[in-house]
């Protein structure tokens, strides 16, 4: 009796193998099937992001990007999760990948996010090597400016632009004071 069951199961498996092969071929050759999976991964990434589970969100966006590597929205969302984790350099790379998307809305968001990432990198550098922060602050200003060009009503970009200007001026003043002190020490 056990022998019959095994034979029946073997036949079922033999009948399922072509079905599985067909499903695999549909997935590989049918963009709609891949899109559904990418959309599902992106949705999970978004769910993780909203729950504050940024590592998991990055993993899901990375999975989706293996299927759709040129998707600017996936790159942007991954960048947002990386930014929330405090990984500003990796976030910057993801945001930069979205700048040439061809979509003005995405470019505006990406320019603003690149600027924020540059600002955070500068802020971090300022703690240890103040003058090394200057290039990132200057680049942040350029990207805030671009965001304002794409959306002149963006008050956040305007505020951040002005804040970055103040940081640059303060850093320049600090540099002048430091140079003055150095000159005085050299004279003694």
Backbone as ProteinMPNN parsed JSONL, in Angstrom:
{"seq_chain_A": "XXXXXXXXXXXXXXXXXXXXXXXXXXXXXXXXXXXXXXXXXXXXXXXXXXXXXXXXXXXXXXXXXXXXXXXXXXXXXXXXXXXXXXXXXXXXXXXXXXXXXXXXXXXXXXXXXXXXXXXXXXXXXXXXXXXXXXXXXXXXXXXXXXXXXXXXXXXXXXXXXXXXXXXXXXXXXXXXXXXXXXXXXXXX", "coords_chain_A": {"N_chain_A": [[0.813, -1.187, 0.0], [1.952, 1.271, 0.756], [3.659, 1.53, -1.333], [2.057, 2.203, -3.544], [1.195, 4.754, -2.859], [3.592, 6.163, -2.934], [4.19, 6.012, -5.633], [2.036, 7.4, -6.699], [2.515, 9.973, -5.652], [4.944, 10.452, -6.928], [4.073, 10.637, -9.543], [2.522, 12.904, -9.371], [4.446, 14.815, -8.824], [5.917, 14.598, -11.154], [4.01, 15.531, -12.935], [3.775, 18.141, -12.017], [6.239, 19.31, -12.489], [6.515, 20.27, -15.247], [4.686, 22.364, -15.046], [5.861, 24.025, -13.134], [8.148, 24.716, -14.537], [6.984, 26.157, -16.626], [5.879, 28.294, -15.176], [8.238, 29.477, -14.24], [9.378, 30.244, -16.685], [7.469, 32.085, -17.538], [7.808, 34.03, -15.587], [10.422, 34.884, -16.093], [10.302, 35.732, -18.776], [8.141, 37.39, -18.893], [7.385, 40.593, -18.412], [5.384, 41.694, -16.825], [5.011, 39.891, -14.749], [7.447, 40.089, -13.443], [7.333, 42.766, -12.746], [5.261, 42.789, -10.918], [6.46, 41.439, -8.822], [8.584, 43.147, -8.246], [7.136, 45.4, -7.53], [5.902, 44.4, -5.275], [8.116, 43.946, -3.61], [8.996, 46.572, -3.35], [6.817, 47.673, -2.051], [6.952, 46.307, 0.374], [9.377, 47.318, 1.243], [8.653, 49.992, 1.597], [6.801, 49.684, 3.644], [8.452, 48.743, 5.72], [10.079, 51.012, 5.93], [8.265, 52.989, 6.819], [7.763, 51.924, 9.281], [10.048, 52.415, 10.603], [12.068, 50.63, 10.285], [14.752, 50.637, 8.929], [17.031, 49.263, 7.958], [15.922, 46.871, 7.013], [14.225, 47.935, 5.093], [16.075, 48.972, 3.257], [17.209, 46.563, 2.404], [15.015, 45.39, 1.039], [14.595, 47.274, -0.994], [17.03, 47.014, -2.297], [16.782, 44.372, -3.212], [14.667, 44.697, -5.021], [15.898, 46.405, -6.799], [17.715, 44.717, -8.01], [16.174, 43.473, -9.861], [15.139, 45.568, -11.289], [17.151, 47.653, -12.131], [17.425, 50.309, -13.05], [15.469, 51.903, -12.016], [14.37, 54.935, -10.946], [12.771, 55.669, -8.766], [12.993, 53.557, -6.964], [15.72, 53.789, -6.36], [15.672, 56.31, -5.174], [13.983, 55.864, -2.942], [15.485, 53.973, -1.572], [17.684, 55.568, -0.964], [16.434, 57.375, 0.782], [15.86, 55.709, 2.974], [18.463, 54.991, 3.712], [19.419, 57.5, 4.417], [17.848, 58.053, 6.661], [18.931, 56.176, 8.343], [21.287, 57.355, 8.878], [23.394, 57.02, 7.235], [24.848, 58.87, 5.345], [26.589, 59.139, 3.161], [26.154, 56.848, 1.552], [23.455, 57.246, 1.087], [23.593, 59.585, -0.382], [24.802, 58.628, -2.756], [22.712, 57.015, -3.739], [20.697, 58.935, -4.127], [21.923, 60.547, -6.056], [21.844, 58.788, -8.195], [19.272, 59.107, -9.071], [18.98, 61.57, -10.227], [19.104, 61.949, -13.031], [16.687, 61.087, -14.058], [14.737, 62.009, -15.767], [12.309, 62.827, -14.965], [10.827, 65.656, -13.754], [9.719, 66.056, -11.224], [10.859, 63.969, -9.691], [13.525, 64.664, -10.02], [13.604, 67.122, -8.695], [13.026, 66.364, -6.032], [15.19, 64.676, -5.639], [17.373, 66.437, -5.97], [17.011, 68.107, -3.762], [17.316, 66.215, -1.722], [19.917, 65.305, -2.189], [21.247, 67.643, -1.561], [20.601, 67.846, 1.187], [21.944, 65.57, 2.118], [24.598, 66.231, 1.496], [24.846, 68.457, 3.152], [24.621, 67.254, 5.695], [26.896, 65.623, 5.648], [28.856, 67.6, 5.562], [28.379, 68.87, 7.973], [29.079, 66.857, 9.751], [31.82, 66.574, 9.132], [32.723, 69.035, 9.91], [32.99, 68.949, 12.638], [35.392, 67.656, 13.175], [37.361, 68.425, 11.255], [37.158, 71.435, 10.421], [37.579, 73.063, 8.02], [37.463, 71.19, 6.0], [34.836, 70.775, 5.642], [33.797, 72.722, 4.061], [33.665, 72.323, 1.1], [31.497, 70.467, 0.86], [29.38, 71.917, 2.021], [29.233, 74.002, 0.16], [28.547, 72.592, -2.16], [26.1, 71.598, -1.301], [24.619, 73.959, -1.212], [24.463, 74.503, -3.969], [22.835, 72.388, -4.848], [20.501, 72.84, -3.366], [19.791, 75.216, -4.534], [19.251, 74.319, -7.131], [17.02, 72.713, -6.577], [15.238, 74.726, -5.82], [15.021, 76.089, -8.219], [13.627, 74.233, -9.713], [11.313, 74.097, -8.249], [10.051, 76.845, -7.335], [8.492, 77.54, -5.139], [9.257, 76.054, -2.997], [9.683, 76.114, 0.213], [11.201, 74.82, 2.154], [13.587, 74.145, 0.864], [14.498, 76.722, 0.353], [14.824, 77.727, 2.977], [16.795, 75.935, 3.93], [18.851, 76.496, 2.148], [19.5, 79.132, 2.876], [20.288, 78.653, 5.528], [22.536, 77.077, 5.073], [24.16, 78.941, 3.793], [24.66, 80.634, 5.97], [26.103, 78.882, 7.592], [28.39, 78.541, 6.051], [29.438, 81.145, 6.063], [29.949, 81.423, 8.818], [31.853, 79.451, 9.134], [33.866, 80.462, 7.517], [34.51, 82.765, 8.965], [35.426, 81.619, 11.313], [37.681, 80.378, 10.298], [39.176, 82.637, 9.578], [39.62, 83.783, 12.1], [41.093, 81.761, 13.276], [43.35, 81.805, 11.642], [44.298, 84.342, 12.232], [44.995, 84.039, 14.919], [47.007, 82.151, 14.6], [48.865, 83.626, 13.152], [49.56, 85.526, 15.098], [50.765, 83.889, 17.004], [52.91, 82.999, 15.551], [54.396, 85.343, 15.33], [55.357, 85.708, 17.849]], "CA_chain_A": [[0.0, 0.0, 0.0], [2.872, 2.412, 0.748], [4.257, 1.597, -2.663], [1.132, 2.936, -4.415], [1.23, 6.175, -2.498], [4.833, 6.744, -3.436], [4.047, 6.119, -7.07], [1.086, 8.478, -6.972], [3.223, 11.217, -5.379], [5.923, 10.647, -7.982], [3.36, 11.091, -10.731], [2.124, 14.288, -9.135], [5.647, 15.631, -8.989], [6.236, 14.59, -12.581], [3.034, 16.407, -13.581], [4.005, 19.521, -11.57], [7.509, 19.83, -13.016], [6.299, 21.152, -16.401], [3.985, 23.571, -14.583], [6.862, 24.874, -12.503], [9.003, 25.241, -15.607], [6.182, 27.168, -17.31], [5.822, 29.467, -14.295], [9.569, 30.106, -14.253], [9.546, 30.909, -17.98], [6.596, 33.257, -17.533], [8.426, 35.038, -14.745], [11.62, 35.4, -16.756], [10.008, 36.385, -20.049], [6.948, 38.232, -18.803], [7.7, 41.762, -17.591], [4.318, 41.937, -15.853], [5.263, 39.043, -13.587], [8.569, 40.693, -12.729], [6.887, 44.044, -12.199], [4.471, 42.486, -9.727], [7.395, 41.09, -7.762], [9.292, 44.381, -7.907], [6.171, 46.233, -6.806], [5.73, 43.779, -3.958], [9.324, 44.231, -2.825], [8.993, 48.007, -3.065], [5.777, 47.887, -1.038], [7.499, 45.84, 1.652], [10.376, 48.302, 1.626], [7.93, 51.162, 2.089], [6.214, 49.301, 4.943], [9.559, 48.755, 6.676], [10.498, 52.4, 6.104], [7.264, 53.666, 7.654], [7.858, 51.349, 10.629], [11.349, 52.764, 11.162], [12.97, 49.488, 10.107], [15.469, 51.123, 7.758], [17.896, 48.207, 7.399], [15.057, 45.967, 6.252], [13.757, 48.679, 3.919], [17.191, 49.0, 2.302], [17.312, 45.213, 1.833], [13.929, 45.191, 0.067], [14.857, 48.113, -2.163], [18.143, 46.379, -3.013], [16.22, 43.213, -3.924], [13.898, 45.209, -6.159], [16.848, 46.993, -7.755], [18.356, 43.66, -8.798], [15.245, 43.176, -10.955], [14.862, 46.793, -12.045], [18.269, 48.479, -11.664], [17.39, 51.7, -13.498], [14.261, 52.548, -11.514], [14.769, 56.064, -10.104], [11.985, 55.699, -7.527], [13.617, 52.596, -6.054], [16.972, 54.4, -5.894], [15.333, 57.405, -4.268], [13.474, 55.299, -1.693], [16.637, 53.379, -0.878], [18.426, 56.7, -0.421], [15.697, 57.913, 1.934], [16.07, 54.782, 4.091], [19.864, 55.136, 4.12], [19.516, 58.807, 5.079], [17.262, 57.898, 7.994], [19.888, 55.391, 9.135], [22.459, 58.178, 9.146], [24.45, 56.672, 6.266], [24.663, 59.964, 4.402], [27.372, 58.927, 1.943], [25.422, 55.883, 0.717], [22.214, 57.916, 0.68], [23.988, 60.511, -1.443], [24.985, 57.865, -4.0], [21.385, 56.616, -4.243], [20.003, 60.127, -4.626], [22.567, 60.949, -7.308], [21.373, 57.874, -9.244], [17.927, 59.489, -9.519], [18.969, 62.916, -10.819], [18.903, 61.955, -14.485], [15.523, 60.229, -14.307], [13.865, 62.547, -16.807], [11.107, 63.322, -14.309], [11.124, 66.89, -13.027], [9.343, 65.856, -9.813], [11.877, 63.142, -9.061], [14.765, 65.433, -9.999], [13.476, 68.131, -7.637], [13.18, 65.667, -4.744], [16.559, 64.162, -5.575], [18.275, 67.574, -5.756], [16.829, 68.508, -2.36], [17.873, 65.164, -0.87], [21.376, 65.358, -2.361], [21.677, 68.804, -0.777], [20.527, 67.48, 2.602], [23.023, 64.614, 2.397], [25.837, 67.012, 1.483], [24.829, 69.282, 4.358], [24.923, 66.374, 6.842], [28.312, 65.239, 5.54], [29.636, 68.781, 5.94], [28.17, 69.058, 9.405], [29.886, 65.831, 10.401], [33.231, 66.908, 8.912], [33.016, 70.28, 10.614], [33.338, 68.625, 14.028], [36.78, 67.221, 13.289], [38.202, 69.254, 10.375], [36.206, 72.449, 9.943], [37.755, 73.529, 6.641], [37.103, 70.131, 5.047], [33.382, 70.815, 5.484], [33.431, 73.778, 3.106], [33.189, 71.861, -0.222], [30.162, 69.866, 0.95], [28.412, 73.004, 2.22], [29.077, 74.718, -1.115], [27.777, 71.728, -3.065], [24.718, 71.568, -0.787], [23.973, 75.188, -1.695], [24.161, 74.353, -5.392], [21.696, 71.485, -5.023], [19.305, 73.551, -2.874], [19.477, 76.185, -5.589], [18.612, 73.552, -8.21], [15.68, 72.335, -6.099], [14.401, 75.937, -5.871], [14.756, 76.379, -9.637], [12.598, 73.295, -10.159], [10.087, 74.422, -7.519], [10.305, 78.126, -6.674], [7.699, 77.679, -3.924], [9.781, 75.122, -1.986], [10.176, 76.888, 1.355], [12.226, 74.043, 2.859], [14.835, 74.321, 0.129], [14.916, 78.115, 0.583], [15.312, 77.816, 4.353], [18.054, 75.193, 4.027], [19.829, 77.257, 1.378], [19.923, 80.25, 3.722], [21.01, 78.079, 6.664], [23.848, 76.655, 4.566], [24.92, 80.186, 3.6], [25.1, 81.072, 7.303], [27.148, 77.957, 8.036], [29.605, 78.851, 5.287], [29.973, 82.409, 6.593], [30.486, 81.149, 10.155], [33.073, 78.667, 8.938], [34.876, 81.39, 7.002], [34.906, 83.619, 10.095], [36.219, 80.758, 12.183], [38.964, 80.217, 9.62], [39.901, 83.909, 9.685], [40.06, 83.916, 13.484], [42.159, 80.775, 13.469], [44.527, 82.312, 10.928], [44.768, 85.5, 12.991], [45.667, 83.491, 16.102], [48.229, 81.5, 14.127], [49.792, 84.701, 12.812], [50.029, 86.106, 16.345], [51.682, 82.907, 17.609], [54.131, 82.982, 14.72], [55.149, 86.57, 15.599], [55.949, 85.647, 19.197]], "C_chain_A": [[0.873, 1.275, 0.0], [3.472, 2.616, -0.633], [3.359, 2.4, -3.611], [1.179, 4.423, -4.124], [2.471, 6.853, -3.066], [4.748, 6.946, -4.94], [3.11, 7.272, -7.427], [1.772, 9.826, -6.747], [4.251, 11.507, -6.459], [5.253, 11.175, -9.242], [2.938, 12.55, -10.573], [3.305, 15.229, -9.353], [6.007, 15.722, -10.46], [5.276, 15.495, -13.344], [3.277, 17.879, -13.215], [5.271, 20.127, -12.177], [7.306, 20.703, -14.251], [5.582, 22.451, -16.011], [4.966, 24.547, -13.948], [7.773, 25.503, -13.551], [8.27, 26.353, -16.363], [6.103, 28.448, -16.472], [7.154, 30.216, -14.296], [9.787, 30.856, -15.558], [8.682, 32.164, -18.051], [7.224, 34.39, -16.73], [9.598, 35.696, -15.471], [11.26, 36.223, -17.992], [8.795, 37.306, -20.019], [7.233, 39.414, -17.865], [6.645, 42.042, -16.526], [4.539, 41.125, -14.586], [6.41, 39.617, -12.764], [8.132, 41.991, -12.061], [6.082, 43.822, -10.922], [5.394, 42.17, -8.564], [8.156, 42.333, -7.311], [8.372, 45.279, -7.096], [5.953, 45.695, -5.396], [6.92, 44.06, -3.052], [9.355, 45.7, -2.413], [7.967, 48.329, -1.978], [6.26, 47.448, 0.341], [8.553, 46.816, 2.165], [9.733, 49.536, 2.23], [7.33, 50.89, 3.478], [7.294, 49.312, 6.028], [10.0, 50.188, 6.974], [9.55, 53.127, 7.061], [7.29, 53.164, 9.09], [9.189, 51.676, 11.301], [12.364, 51.638, 11.083], [13.789, 49.725, 8.838], [16.401, 50.086, 7.138], [17.082, 47.27, 6.517], [14.532, 46.647, 4.986], [14.844, 48.703, 2.849], [17.333, 47.636, 1.626], [16.247, 44.989, 0.762], [14.151, 46.04, -1.184], [16.014, 47.546, -2.98], [17.66, 45.173, -3.814], [15.486, 43.674, -5.179], [14.831, 45.774, -7.23], [17.61, 45.93, -8.543], [17.484, 43.3, -9.994], [15.034, 44.373, -11.875], [15.908, 47.854, -11.668], [18.227, 49.958, -12.06], [16.171, 52.464, -12.986], [14.624, 53.681, -10.55], [14.009, 56.123, -8.776], [12.581, 54.733, -6.509], [14.922, 53.153, -5.494], [16.681, 55.51, -4.878], [14.881, 56.857, -2.911], [14.582, 54.641, -0.877], [17.462, 54.494, -0.231], [17.755, 57.28, 0.819], [15.893, 57.022, 3.164], [17.505, 54.893, 4.618], [20.068, 56.455, 4.879], [18.987, 58.706, 6.509], [18.161, 57.086, 8.918], [21.102, 56.219, 9.54], [23.633, 57.851, 8.24], [24.358, 57.664, 5.107], [25.428, 59.777, 3.099], [26.657, 57.945, 1.014], [24.111, 56.477, 0.226], [22.498, 58.854, -0.487], [24.133, 59.785, -2.773], [23.63, 57.445, -4.593], [20.627, 57.808, -4.81], [20.604, 60.602, -5.95], [22.125, 60.07, -8.47], [20.008, 58.272, -9.794], [17.896, 60.817, -10.274], [18.68, 62.945, -12.309], [17.706, 61.106, -14.9], [14.661, 60.71, -15.47], [12.565, 63.085, -16.24], [11.472, 64.541, -13.471], [10.816, 66.749, -11.537], [10.409, 65.05, -9.082], [13.191, 63.915, -8.971], [14.739, 66.478, -8.889], [13.692, 67.496, -6.276], [14.614, 65.176, -4.567], [17.547, 65.298, -5.307], [18.214, 68.03, -4.296], [17.488, 67.485, -1.425], [19.391, 65.066, -0.991], [21.917, 66.504, -1.505], [21.665, 68.48, 0.718], [21.649, 66.527, 2.985], [24.365, 65.336, 2.448], [25.955, 67.864, 2.751], [25.215, 68.438, 5.573], [26.375, 65.908, 6.818], [29.215, 66.39, 5.971], [29.562, 69.006, 7.447], [29.026, 68.075, 10.214], [31.381, 66.152, 10.302], [33.645, 68.126, 9.725], [33.459, 70.02, 12.056], [34.814, 68.282, 14.187], [37.747, 68.092, 12.478], [37.319, 70.316, 9.742], [36.369, 72.863, 8.483], [37.404, 72.454, 5.606], [35.595, 70.083, 4.81], [32.954, 71.758, 4.358], [32.953, 73.249, 1.745], [31.781, 71.237, -0.172], [29.086, 70.914, 1.195], [28.167, 73.73, 0.901], [28.272, 73.885, -2.12], [26.324, 71.622, -2.608], [23.966, 72.803, -1.274], [23.576, 75.083, -3.158], [22.934, 73.462, -5.619], [20.41, 72.081, -4.455], [18.838, 74.547, -3.923], [18.751, 75.485, -6.747], [17.19, 73.153, -7.813], [14.733, 73.539, -6.163], [14.09, 76.343, -7.314], [13.632, 75.49, -10.157], [11.255, 73.54, -9.465], [10.32, 75.701, -6.72], [9.525, 78.327, -5.369], [8.186, 76.783, -2.781], [10.443, 75.905, -0.852], [11.262, 76.142, 2.139], [13.58, 74.211, 2.178], [15.382, 75.727, 0.35], [15.505, 78.271, 1.985], [16.677, 77.139, 4.49], [19.184, 75.882, 3.257], [20.399, 78.387, 2.242], [20.71, 79.762, 4.939], [22.422, 77.664, 6.248], [24.74, 77.865, 4.319], [25.485, 80.672, 4.933], [26.223, 80.178, 7.824], [28.475, 78.25, 7.326], [30.256, 80.128, 5.822], [30.61, 82.19, 7.966], [31.802, 80.382, 10.056], [34.211, 79.543, 8.408], [35.401, 82.304, 8.116], [35.805, 82.843, 11.056], [37.621, 80.566, 11.6], [39.81, 81.474, 9.72], [40.437, 84.104, 11.098], [41.206, 82.964, 13.782], [43.454, 81.235, 12.819], [45.146, 83.48, 11.68], [45.553, 85.029, 14.222], [46.998, 82.843, 15.709], [49.289, 82.543, 13.789], [50.389, 85.328, 14.078], [51.031, 85.178, 17.034], [53.002, 82.88, 16.852], [55.004, 84.191, 15.007], [55.865, 86.509, 16.948], [57.113, 84.747, 19.185]], "O_chain_A": [[0.551, 2.243, -0.688], [3.756, 3.742, -1.041], [3.862, 3.199, -4.401], [1.199, 5.247, -5.038], [2.409, 7.959, -3.603], [5.201, 7.969, -5.453], [3.378, 8.029, -8.36], [1.628, 10.732, -7.569], [4.423, 12.656, -6.867], [5.79, 12.048, -9.925], [2.992, 13.329, -11.524], [3.183, 16.283, -9.976], [6.36, 16.791, -10.957], [5.681, 16.159, -14.299], [3.009, 18.766, -14.025], [5.349, 21.343, -12.354], [7.874, 21.793, -14.31], [5.847, 23.507, -16.585], [4.907, 25.752, -14.197], [8.123, 26.679, -13.459], [8.87, 27.374, -16.7], [6.245, 29.552, -16.999], [7.182, 31.445, -14.346], [10.313, 31.969, -15.557], [9.12, 33.192, -18.569], [7.181, 35.553, -17.132], [9.74, 36.919, -15.459], [11.839, 37.283, -18.229], [8.467, 37.934, -21.026], [7.311, 39.234, -16.65], [6.959, 42.562, -15.455], [4.287, 41.606, -13.481], [6.353, 39.631, -11.534], [8.525, 42.274, -10.929], [6.21, 44.58, -9.961], [5.135, 42.589, -7.436], [8.349, 42.54, -6.113], [8.786, 45.851, -6.088], [5.834, 46.463, -4.442], [6.754, 44.374, -1.873], [9.693, 46.032, -1.277], [8.218, 49.153, -1.098], [6.014, 48.119, 1.343], [8.619, 47.108, 3.359], [10.198, 50.063, 3.241], [7.352, 51.749, 4.36], [7.074, 49.83, 7.123], [10.263, 50.537, 8.125], [9.989, 53.796, 7.996], [6.892, 53.878, 10.011], [9.433, 51.264, 12.435], [13.402, 51.685, 11.742], [13.551, 49.097, 7.807], [16.543, 50.038, 5.916], [17.5, 46.919, 5.414], [14.409, 46.013, 3.938], [14.565, 48.481, 1.671], [17.551, 47.56, 0.417], [16.547, 44.456, -0.306], [13.921, 45.578, -2.302], [15.988, 47.59, -4.21], [18.074, 44.973, -4.955], [15.663, 43.111, -6.259], [14.573, 45.632, -8.425], [18.102, 46.212, -9.636], [17.994, 42.869, -11.028], [14.786, 44.222, -13.071], [15.598, 48.825, -10.978], [18.929, 50.774, -11.461], [15.875, 53.556, -13.473], [15.128, 53.424, -9.457], [14.554, 56.58, -7.771], [12.664, 55.053, -5.323], [15.204, 53.012, -4.304], [17.359, 55.627, -3.858], [15.332, 57.321, -1.864], [14.611, 54.74, 0.35], [17.887, 54.371, 0.918], [18.426, 57.635, 1.788], [16.071, 57.527, 4.272], [17.728, 54.89, 5.829], [20.804, 56.505, 5.864], [19.604, 59.211, 7.446], [18.154, 57.285, 10.133], [21.854, 55.834, 10.435], [24.741, 58.345, 8.449], [23.856, 57.338, 4.031], [24.965, 60.209, 2.043], [26.567, 58.191, -0.189], [23.701, 56.242, -0.911], [21.74, 58.907, -1.456], [23.648, 60.26, -3.8], [23.431, 57.516, -5.806], [19.988, 57.7, -5.856], [19.878, 61.01, -6.856], [22.036, 60.54, -9.605], [19.624, 57.82, -10.873], [16.887, 61.149, -10.895], [18.062, 63.893, -12.795], [17.713, 60.483, -15.962], [13.942, 59.923, -16.086], [11.797, 63.731, -16.954], [12.324, 64.463, -12.586], [11.554, 67.256, -10.692], [10.815, 65.411, -7.977], [13.893, 63.832, -7.963], [15.747, 66.694, -8.216], [14.448, 68.017, -5.455], [15.177, 65.254, -3.475], [18.463, 65.138, -4.5], [19.242, 68.303, -3.677], [18.142, 67.861, -0.452], [20.076, 64.777, -0.01], [22.922, 66.35, -0.811], [22.614, 68.805, 1.432], [22.24, 66.661, 4.056], [25.176, 65.084, 3.339], [27.029, 67.974, 3.342], [26.04, 68.856, 6.386], [27.011, 65.811, 7.867], [30.214, 66.183, 6.659], [30.566, 69.295, 8.098], [29.615, 68.436, 11.232], [32.116, 66.015, 11.28], [34.788, 68.226, 10.171], [34.226, 70.8, 12.62], [35.417, 68.583, 15.217], [38.821, 68.449, 12.96], [36.79, 70.118, 8.649], [35.37, 73.0, 7.776], [37.082, 72.777, 4.463], [35.132, 69.423, 3.88], [31.879, 71.602, 3.779], [31.909, 73.697, 1.27], [30.972, 71.463, -1.072], [27.993, 70.816, 0.639], [27.024, 74.037, 0.562], [27.423, 74.414, -2.837], [25.416, 71.563, -3.437], [22.815, 72.707, -1.699], [22.492, 75.516, -3.548], [22.101, 73.749, -6.478], [19.334, 71.851, -5.006], [17.641, 74.699, -4.166], [17.763, 75.998, -7.273], [16.266, 73.246, -8.622], [13.564, 73.391, -6.517], [13.018, 76.878, -7.593], [12.791, 75.931, -10.94], [10.197, 73.234, -10.014], [10.738, 75.648, -5.563], [9.872, 79.204, -4.578], [7.578, 76.764, -1.711], [11.604, 76.303, -0.946], [12.145, 76.77, 2.722], [14.599, 74.397, 2.844], [16.588, 75.907, 0.516], [16.563, 78.878, 2.154], [17.598, 77.695, 5.087], [20.34, 75.846, 3.68], [21.613, 78.572, 2.326], [21.69, 80.392, 5.335], [23.383, 77.877, 6.988], [25.938, 77.824, 4.6], [26.645, 81.074, 5.014], [27.181, 80.664, 8.425], [29.542, 78.21, 7.938], [31.471, 80.184, 6.009], [31.689, 82.715, 8.241], [32.743, 80.64, 10.806], [35.367, 79.385, 8.801], [36.6, 82.575, 8.191], [36.813, 83.357, 11.542], [38.616, 80.589, 12.324], [41.022, 81.395, 9.923], [41.575, 84.538, 11.278], [42.169, 83.324, 14.459], [44.533, 81.07, 13.389], [46.369, 83.599, 11.759], [46.626, 85.549, 14.527], [47.994, 82.981, 16.419], [50.467, 82.366, 14.102], [51.583, 85.625, 14.123], [52.031, 85.639, 17.585], [54.073, 82.755, 17.446], [56.229, 84.091, 14.94], [56.87, 87.19, 17.151], [57.755, 84.555, 20.218]]}, "name": "protein", "num_of_chains": 1, "seq": "XXXXXXXXXXXXXXXXXXXXXXXXXXXXXXXXXXXXXXXXXXXXXXXXXXXXXXXXXXXXXXXXXXXXXXXXXXXXXXXXXXXXXXXXXXXXXXXXXXXXXXXXXXXXXXXXXXXXXXXXXXXXXXXXXXXXXXXXXXXXXXXXXXXXXXXXXXXXXXXXXXXXXXXXXXXXXXXXXXXXXXXXXXXX"}
